[in-house]
Amino acid sequence: LSPRSITAYLDHFPLGTSAKDVIHLAQLIRSKRFQRFDYGSASNVAHYGTDAPPDYDLSKLTVPTALFFGEDDAWIAPADAERLLRDVKPAVTFQKVFPGFSHSTWQVGKEEAGYWVSELLQQLEQRSQPVPPLAALEVR
């Protein structure tokens, strides 16, 4: 990470999120569950039909999924990564742990970007469906 990248990143932290997202993250950490937003018992009943927010059911994930992990990512414990892999197993088509990557390397690791981006592009190319020519599409 370059000092310039870190400064730019911190100038805009938390990047692209809301207060509700930060609260939800705190709820997930505190509950040790991967669940929907907790509005409180009464509001949960209105939103979900139950007192407690339901867990996300990752076993329903059917989209082919590539998971990229950073070896030095302090935001995800190895046990959590293992649980994620177990819960989405049928959908996982690729997984890789990137040595020396932290949580922020993906956004501001200028020198490392080419390394992981090429892996990402390769996965996208392998999984993409060819787009038919416009002439082949039927207009109704």
Disulfide bonds with the S-S distance in Angstrom:
none
